[in-house]
Amino acid sequence: MAVTRANVENVLVHRVGPLLTKAGMDGSTVDGTNDDLAYPIGFGLREAGYTTADITSPTSSEVGDAEDDIDEVVDLAEYRTLANILGNLDDVDTTVGPRSEKLSQLAAQVQKRLEMVQKRLENIYGYGAVALETGVITYEFAEHYTGSDDD
């Protein structure tokens, strides 16, 4: 059975649906038409080495092409989704007299989760890691002895 965009949306909504909702985004649609997950899914596909005809609306067949790397695609899409959520959370802490509301706590929690997913991407897929390069340096000169043994 081929993996579809709706399958990926289902996984993402299970992972971050409540956060999407708190950020004013669609945290429940899993039928392949969730606009708030379209770009993150396309991002996941492209970062994993696949192509999409439209960056704002990846198709189920494009997702199906990535079936062998679907875990990486979903993890990358989760990363982009969390970044989008963080961008939508603009609440700030407020204090009025003795009453104080720490509204930025959710953004701080999303930031920590984003860093956790980024670390997972680095550890499992090497995503974001600097490519290691090696080489050889050759010095083309000869040192000549010009003195006596008594120097």
Backbone hydrogen bonds, N-H to C=O, Kabsch-Sander energy under -0.5 kcal/mol:
donor,donor_aa,acceptor,acceptor_aa,energy
8,V,4,T,-1.7
9,E,5,R,-2.7
10,N,6,A,-2.3
11,V,7,N,-1.9
12,L,8,V,-2.6
13,V,9,E,-2.8
14,H,10,N,-1.9
15,R,11,V,-2.0
16,V,12,L,-3.2
17,G,13,V,-2.1
20,L,16,V,-2.4
21,T,17,G,-2.4
22,K,18,P,-2.3
23,A,19,L,-1.4
24,G,21,T,-1.8
25,M,20,L,-2.9
27,G,25,M,-0.9
35,D,33,T,-0.9
37,L,34,N,-1.3
38,A,34,N,-0.8
39,Y,35,D,-0.7
41,I,37,L,-2.1
42,G,38,A,-2.4
43,F,39,Y,-3.1
44,G,40,P,-2.5
45,L,41,I,-2.3
46,R,42,G,-2.7
47,E,43,F,-3.0
48,A,44,G,-1.4
49,G,46,R,-1.5
50,Y,45,L,-2.8
57,S,54,D,-1.5
63,V,59,T,-2.0
64,G,60,S,-2.6
65,D,61,S,-1.7
66,A,62,E,-0.6
66,A,63,V,-1.2
67,E,64,G,-1.6
69,D,66,A,-1.6
70,I,67,E,-1.2
73,V,69,D,-2.3
74,V,70,I,-2.7
75,D,71,D,-2.4
76,L,72,E,-2.6
77,A,73,V,-2.4
78,E,74,V,-2.5
79,Y,75,D,-2.1
80,R,76,L,-2.2
81,T,77,A,-2.5
82,L,78,E,-2.7
83,A,79,Y,-1.9
84,N,80,R,-2.2
85,I,81,T,-2.6
86,L,82,L,-2.6
87,G,83,A,-1.8
88,N,84,N,-1.1
88,N,85,I,-0.9
89,L,85,I,-1.2
90,D,88,N,-1.1
94,T,101,E,-2.4
96,V,99,R,-2.9
99,R,96,V,-2.0
101,E,94,T,-3.1
103,L,101,E,-1.2
105,Q,102,K,-1.2
106,L,103,L,-0.6
108,A,104,S,-2.0
109,Q,105,Q,-2.3
110,V,106,L,-2.6
111,Q,107,A,-2.4
112,K,108,A,-2.0
113,R,109,Q,-2.2
114,L,110,V,-2.8
115,E,111,Q,-2.2
116,M,112,K,-2.0
117,V,113,R,-2.5
118,Q,114,L,-2.4
119,K,115,E,-2.2
120,R,116,M,-2.1
121,L,117,V,-2.6
122,E,118,Q,-2.2
123,N,119,K,-2.7
124,I,120,R,-2.7
125,Y,121,L,-1.8
126,G,121,L,-0.7
126,G,122,E,-1.0
127,Y,121,L,-1.8
129,A,126,G,-1.5
138,T,136,V,-0.5
139,Y,137,I,-0.5
140,E,138,T,-0.7
141,F,139,Y,-1.2
144,H,142,A,-0.6
146,T,144,H,-0.6
151,D,148,S,-1.1
